[in-house]
Amino acid sequence: MASVSLQSVSKNFGTHAVIHAVDLQIEDGEFVVFVGPSGCGKSTLLRIVAGLVAPSNGVVAIGGEDVTEVPASRRGVAFVFQSYALYPHMSVARNIGFALETLGLAKDVVNQKVLAVARMLKVDHLMDRRPRELSGGQRQRVAIGRALVRQPEIFLFDEPLSNLDSDLRMEMRLEIARLHKDVKTTMIYVTHDQSEAMTLADRIVVLNQGRIEQVGTPRELYHAPDNRFVAGFIGSPRMNFMSVSSHMAADGPQIAGAGHLILALDASADETPVAEIGIRPENLRLVDQEEGRIRCILERVEDLGHEHFGYCRISDDTVWVIRLPQAPLPDRIGKPAGLDFPASAVFAFAADGRRILSAGLKDQAGEASLP
């Protein structure tokens, strides 16, 4: 096992900066996931750790040793690619063991190591097959086995499940999680799928436009996002947002928004103006219009069997998603309704996207509650 340290790492391609002075510490045996939208720099950052891409500035250290100028072959890392990158003319056994063959190990040693890895990944019954004879999930297991047999200090995964269907992705997530538990090796995993990140990671690194927005456990990012970007990216369905304006009413400060929304603020709260609020779908409750804090029209309901989602139009450009305990009666669709929620469920954001931690929103009883 080995730790990974990135110190002021940046990367430019010509005049275009794709990584901006990233600082990150990954501990021995930790499973860290880089997540973010396409083009945010997560794969580039992973390749910098691997030694496949040289940083323009900064230091990369593995196990406390500066490896910034060390070639990839000497860094003790194993890379699992999105495309599998298997040798089509070789059997499963040779694909897994080829790296050991090139090291000149004795044939019986190679066979022993290959068989042990194949059994761990449940592909030992496929040893004589070629990649074209394997399913997507089996190919991915072979690609992981080829990396695992080298006993690397660090595993690097670059969106390894994106080519698989939903059932296989779920199966392979379990396999990768089990693999980490068994081998206890430091793993860095890149994905754009926040569900993968939430289910696999010890810690998640949220990237946006080449910068780290926040680092934390899945629970921390979900319940305590630092800013609007993290709040909107982590969670499925995503958080609902609404632009609001602040004003002073006769009984104190308030914020107002679409759907006749009015929320009172505590007079002693942070003086930073609230520019936007956010509420997660599970914290909204569909009620009669006169009972809701927000007026809306229930436009559509998705019945997924085990859960239901309602789409509520609040204004011409604002539709919120709500998680429903059960599907509403069909005659409610297309009719006016209301949305209710506790003040404690509201996240408040400043104009620059920063989360306001002490906005002091009041509930209906008039007691202040921090979002």
Secondary structure, 3 states (H helix, E strand, C coil): CCCEEEEEEEEEECCEEEEEEEEEEECCCCEEEEECCCCCCHHHHHHHHHCCCCCCEEEEEECCEECCCCCHHHCCEEEECCCCCCCCCCCHHHHHHHHHHHCCCCHHHHHHHHHHHHHHCCCHHHCCCCHHHCCHHHHHHHHHHHHHCCCCCEEEEECCCCCCCHHHHHHHHHHHHHHHHHHCCEEEEEECCHHHHHHHCCEEEEEECCEEEEEECHHHHHHCCCEHHHHHHCCCCCCEEEEEEEEEECCEEEEEECCCEEEEECCCCCCCCCCEEEECHHHCEEECHHHCCEEEEEEEEEECCCCEEEEEEEECCEEEEEEECCCCCHHHCCCEEEEECCHHHCEEECCCCEECCCCCEECCCCCEECC
